[in-house]
Amino acid sequence: MQTKLTHKLGQRLALTPQLTQSLKVLAMNSMELDAYLEESVESNPMLEMEFNETPVADAAGQQHALEVAEQEQWKEQGDDRWEAMYSTAGRDDFSEREPLWQQEQSLSESLHEQIDRQPMTDDERRLAHMLIDSLDDDGYFRSDPADFVLEVADQISTDVETVDGILHRIIHQLEPVGIGARDLTECLLLQLDCNQEIDVWVKRLLLHFPDSLQMSDNELATAAGCDADTIQQARQRMRRLDPFPGHGLRGQENYYIRPEIVFRRNSNNEIEVDIPGSNWRGIRLNEQWKEHEWKGRDKEFMSQAMKEAKWLLHALDQRSETLMKVALCLASRQRAFLEFGVMGLKPLTLQDVAEDVGLHESTISRVTNGKYADTPIGIIELRRFFSAGLPTRGGGTISVYRVQQRVKALIDSEPVGRPISDQAIADRLQAEGIEIARRTVAKYREQLGLLPSSQRRRATKARHQ
């Protein structure tokens, strides 16, 4: 054992306090950043905040939030209570909000109450309550009726036909419309009124033209045998349908959401981007001590406080600039998604956005993680703008979500007693130009909660015995 000194040459990445603070501010959502800024103002005498300022960009933003709250749109979390909060962000009267917040009924309670009010036998009512409890967080009934019968066999005597009857006759008639659907297409179809001519056209497009979002109005009009005006009206109607009617079903703890980005459609049908609250309540340097001369320890303390204040203001400017860059990229890349919802989602990764805006992929991850956007189709978490893709024979890509829906559609349309194998589905998709392997089909089928062909065949036999 001996002790000796050696020299070693190397490179090491060290984060400066300024960079550390910038990354911290970038990763925060609006609510977290508000709390952080208030703490900073309290601890740093070189900062001051104008508390009369609000994070809402302008009166148009407030009016838009009110319009969103009045429409039936896609809610990423909970219900539409937060939009009312957003539209009145300048008023901090919690005494008025608290009673309203406590009195509101959860969606699950509402559904069970609707069932109790309908005339039916005790066994039907008990089965209907079980079906409501079996819905997933999106409001879908994704279980196979045969499997559901096996699960409740020890509690109630029933069969597959009875379950189907209760599902169609009772569950599908509850509010909100679309509850209890088994896939996205059925959910959207349940929300249509076949007595309305435009809804009939929407139904026809959903059933016979699943790739209609990639076609122009004139192309789709020619294929469907109607005029372009009808296609425009049908697409507008489709935007108002809610693909996830069950949000808030589990009665999760309520919390406020403030969108980081606002996408809105202007009069020219173009998507505009806004970053609300970029002034962050008017936070600025405190002019009171600008000309004051400090001495001793006070000078050192105030000098450091001034540096930290400038770093924070610079970090806020960088955050708004980065959000705007990412928002413009998302508006360009996912225009169909902003207009039509998940059916228009295109393949997009964090790396794609990073290359477009000239930033690192980890920066894009910080910008989008845990943040929301106000869009023409509702409040959407930014991560929903991203989707992996599969290559197509023409050299393009198709989103994984659309491929999953195609797999679901093929399985749903398989002949009774003759289930389609994963290899047959892969062959069919390859014939349609989608490069996919059998094991990928199996993975997507499992993610959708669908049984393999052998188990589906046995379930069909058991159902008809």
NORFENNOR-V586747 format. One record per residue. RES is the residue in three letters. OMEGA is omega as a letter, one per 40 degrees, with the letter a starting at -180 (* if undefined). Layout:
res->RES omega->OMEGA
res->RES omega->OMEGA
This chain:
res->MET omega->i
res->GLN omega->i
res->THR omega->i
res->LYS omega->i
res->LEU omega->i
res->THR omega->i
res->HIS omega->i
res->LYS omega->a
res->LEU omega->a
res->GLY omega->i
res->GLN omega->a
res->ARG omega->i
res->LEU omega->i
res->ALA omega->a
res->LEU omega->i
res->THR omega->i
res->PRO omega->i
res->GLN omega->a
res->LEU omega->i
res->THR omega->i
res->GLN omega->i
res->SER omega->i
res->LEU omega->i
res->LYS omega->i
res->VAL omega->a
res->LEU omega->a
res->ALA omega->a
res->MET omega->i
res->ASN omega->a
res->SER omega->a
res->MET omega->i
res->GLU omega->a
res->LEU omega->i
res->ASP omega->a
res->ALA omega->a
res->TYR omega->i
res->LEU omega->i
res->GLU omega->i
res->GLU omega->a
res->SER omega->i
res->VAL omega->a
res->GLU omega->a
res->SER omega->a
res->ASN omega->a
res->PRO omega->i
res->MET omega->i
res->LEU omega->i
res->GLU omega->a
res->MET omega->i
res->GLU omega->a
res->PHE omega->i
res->ASN omega->i
res->GLU omega->i
res->THR omega->i
res->PRO omega->a
res->VAL omega->a
res->ALA omega->a
res->ASP omega->a
res->ALA omega->i
res->ALA omega->i
res->GLY omega->i
res->GLN omega->i
res->GLN omega->i
res->HIS omega->i
res->ALA omega->i
res->LEU omega->a
res->GLU omega->i
res->VAL omega->a
res->ALA omega->a
res->GLU omega->a
res->GLN omega->i
res->GLU omega->a
res->GLN omega->a
res->TRP omega->i
res->LYS omega->a
res->GLU omega->i
res->GLN omega->i
res->GLY omega->a
res->ASP omega->a
res->ASP omega->a
res->ARG omega->a
res->TRP omega->a
res->GLU omega->i
res->ALA omega->i
res->MET omega->a
res->TYR omega->a
res->SER omega->i
res->THR omega->a
res->ALA omega->a
res->GLY omega->a
res->ARG omega->a
res->ASP omega->a
res->ASP omega->a
res->PHE omega->a
res->SER omega->i
res->GLU omega->a
res->ARG omega->a
res->GLU omega->a
res->PRO omega->i
res->LEU omega->a
res->TRP omega->a
res->GLN omega->a
res->GLN omega->a
res->GLU omega->a
res->GLN omega->i
res->SER omega->a
res->LEU omega->i
res->SER omega->i
res->GLU omega->i
res->SER omega->a
res->LEU omega->i
res->HIS omega->i
res->GLU omega->i
res->GLN omega->i
res->ILE omega->a
res->ASP omega->a
res->ARG omega->a
res->GLN omega->i
res->PRO omega->i
res->MET omega->i
res->THR omega->a
res->ASP omega->i
res->ASP omega->i
res->GLU omega->a
res->ARG omega->i
res->ARG omega->i
res->LEU omega->i
res->ALA omega->i
res->HIS omega->i
res->MET omega->i
res->LEU omega->i
res->ILE omega->i
res->ASP omega->a
res->SER omega->i
res->LEU omega->i
res->ASP omega->a
res->ASP omega->i
res->ASP omega->a
res->GLY omega->a
res->TYR omega->i
res->PHE omega->a
res->ARG omega->i
res->SER omega->i
res->ASP omega->a
res->PRO omega->i
res->ALA omega->i
res->ASP omega->i
res->PHE omega->i
res->VAL omega->i
res->LEU omega->a
res->GLU omega->a
res->VAL omega->a
res->ALA omega->a
res->ASP omega->a
res->GLN omega->a
res->ILE omega->i
res->SER omega->a
res->THR omega->i
res->ASP omega->a
res->VAL omega->a
res->GLU omega->i
res->THR omega->i
res->VAL omega->i
res->ASP omega->a
res->GLY omega->i
res->ILE omega->a
res->LEU omega->a
res->HIS omega->a
res->ARG omega->a
res->ILE omega->a
res->ILE omega->a
res->HIS omega->i
res->GLN omega->a
res->LEU omega->i
res->GLU omega->e
res->PRO omega->a
res->VAL omega->a
res->GLY omega->i
res->ILE omega->i
res->GLY omega->i
res->ALA omega->a
res->ARG omega->i
res->ASP omega->a
res->LEU omega->a
res->THR omega->i
res->GLU omega->i
res->CYS omega->a
res->LEU omega->a
res->LEU omega->i
res->LEU omega->a
res->GLN omega->a
res->LEU omega->i
res->ASP omega->a
res->CYS omega->i
res->ASN omega->i
res->GLN omega->a
res->GLU omega->a
res->ILE omega->i
res->ASP omega->i
res->VAL omega->i
res->TRP omega->i
res->VAL omega->i
res->LYS omega->i
res->ARG omega->i
res->LEU omega->a
res->LEU omega->a
res->LEU omega->a
res->HIS omega->a
res->PHE omega->a
res->PRO omega->i
res->ASP omega->a
res->SER omega->a
res->LEU omega->i
res->GLN omega->a
res->MET omega->i
res->SER omega->a
res->ASP omega->a
res->ASN omega->i
res->GLU omega->a
res->LEU omega->i
res->ALA omega->i
res->THR omega->a
res->ALA omega->a
res->ALA omega->i
res->GLY omega->i
res->CYS omega->i
res->ASP omega->a
res->ALA omega->i
res->ASP omega->i
res->THR omega->i
res->ILE omega->i
res->GLN omega->i
res->GLN omega->i
res->ALA omega->i
res->ARG omega->i
res->GLN omega->i
res->ARG omega->a
res->MET omega->a
res->ARG omega->a
res->ARG omega->i
res->LEU omega->a
res->ASP omega->a
res->PRO omega->a
res->PHE omega->a
res->PRO omega->a
res->GLY omega->a
res->HIS omega->a
res->GLY omega->a
res->LEU omega->a
res->ARG omega->i
res->GLY omega->a
res->GLN omega->a
res->GLU omega->a
res->ASN omega->i
res->TYR omega->a
res->TYR omega->i
res->ILE omega->i
res->ARG omega->a
res->PRO omega->i
res->GLU omega->a
res->ILE omega->i
res->VAL omega->i
res->PHE omega->i
res->ARG omega->a
res->ARG omega->a
res->ASN omega->a
res->SER omega->i
res->ASN omega->i
res->ASN omega->i
res->GLU omega->a
res->ILE omega->i
res->GLU omega->a
res->VAL omega->i
res->ASP omega->i
res->ILE omega->a
res->PRO omega->i
res->GLY omega->a
res->SER omega->i
res->ASN omega->i
res->TRP omega->i
res->ARG omega->i
res->GLY omega->i
res->ILE omega->a
res->ARG omega->i
res->LEU omega->a
res->ASN omega->a
res->GLU omega->a
res->GLN omega->a
res->TRP omega->a
res->LYS omega->a
res->GLU omega->a
res->HIS omega->i
res->GLU omega->a
res->TRP omega->a
res->LYS omega->i
res->GLY omega->a
res->ARG omega->i
res->ASP omega->a
res->LYS omega->i
res->GLU omega->a
res->PHE omega->a
res->MET omega->i
res->SER omega->i
res->GLN omega->i
res->ALA omega->i
res->MET omega->i
res->LYS omega->a
res->GLU omega->i
res->ALA omega->i
res->LYS omega->i
res->TRP omega->a
res->LEU omega->i
res->LEU omega->i
res->HIS omega->i
res->ALA omega->i
res->LEU omega->i
res->ASP omega->i
res->GLN omega->i
res->ARG omega->i
res->SER omega->i
res->GLU omega->i
res->THR omega->i
res->LEU omega->i
res->MET omega->i
res->LYS omega->a
res->VAL omega->a
res->ALA omega->i
res->LEU omega->i
res->CYS omega->i
res->LEU omega->i
res->ALA omega->i
res->SER omega->a
res->ARG omega->a
res->GLN omega->i
res->ARG omega->a
res->ALA omega->i
res->PHE omega->i
res->LEU omega->a
res->GLU omega->a
res->PHE omega->a
res->GLY omega->a
res->VAL omega->i
res->MET omega->i
res->GLY omega->a
res->LEU omega->i
res->LYS omega->i
res->PRO omega->i
res->LEU omega->i
res->THR omega->i
res->LEU omega->i
res->GLN omega->i
res->ASP omega->i
res->VAL omega->i
res->ALA omega->i
res->GLU omega->a
res->ASP omega->a
res->VAL omega->i
res->GLY omega->i
res->LEU omega->i
res->HIS omega->a
res->GLU omega->i
res->SER omega->i
res->THR omega->i
res->ILE omega->i
res->SER omega->i
res->ARG omega->a
res->VAL omega->a
res->THR omega->a
res->ASN omega->i
res->GLY omega->a
res->LYS omega->a
res->TYR omega->i
res->ALA omega->i
res->ASP omega->a
res->THR omega->i
res->PRO omega->a
res->ILE omega->i
res->GLY omega->i
res->ILE omega->a
res->ILE omega->i
res->GLU omega->a
res->LEU omega->a
res->ARG omega->i
res->ARG omega->i
res->PHE omega->a
res->PHE omega->i
res->SER omega->i
res->ALA omega->a
res->GLY omega->i
res->LEU omega->i
res->PRO omega->i
res->THR omega->a
res->ARG omega->a
res->GLY omega->i
res->GLY omega->i
res->GLY omega->i
res->THR omega->i
res->ILE omega->a
res->SER omega->i
res->VAL omega->a
res->TYR omega->a
res->ARG omega->i
res->VAL omega->i
res->GLN omega->i
res->GLN omega->i
res->ARG omega->i
res->VAL omega->i
res->LYS omega->a
res->ALA omega->i
res->LEU omega->i
res->ILE omega->i
res->ASP omega->a
res->SER omega->a
res->GLU omega->i
res->PRO omega->i
res->VAL omega->i
res->GLY omega->a
res->ARG omega->a
res->PRO omega->a
res->ILE omega->i
res->SER omega->i
res->ASP omega->i
res->GLN omega->i
res->ALA omega->i
res->ILE omega->i
res->ALA omega->i
res->ASP omega->a
res->ARG omega->i
res->LEU omega->i
res->GLN omega->i
res->ALA omega->i
res->GLU omega->i
res->GLY omega->a
res->ILE omega->a
res->GLU omega->a
res->ILE omega->i
res->ALA omega->a
res->ARG omega->a
res->ARG omega->i
res->THR omega->i
res->VAL omega->i
res->ALA omega->i
res->LYS omega->i
res->TYR omega->i
res->ARG omega->i
res->GLU omega->i
res->GLN omega->i
res->LEU omega->i
res->GLY omega->a
res->LEU omega->a
res->LEU omega->i
res->PRO omega->a
res->SER omega->a
res->SER omega->i
res->GLN omega->i
res->ARG omega->i
res->ARG omega->i
res->ARG omega->i
res->ALA omega->i
res->THR omega->i
res->LYS omega->a
res->ALA omega->a
res->ARG omega->a
res->HIS omega->i
res->GLN omega->*
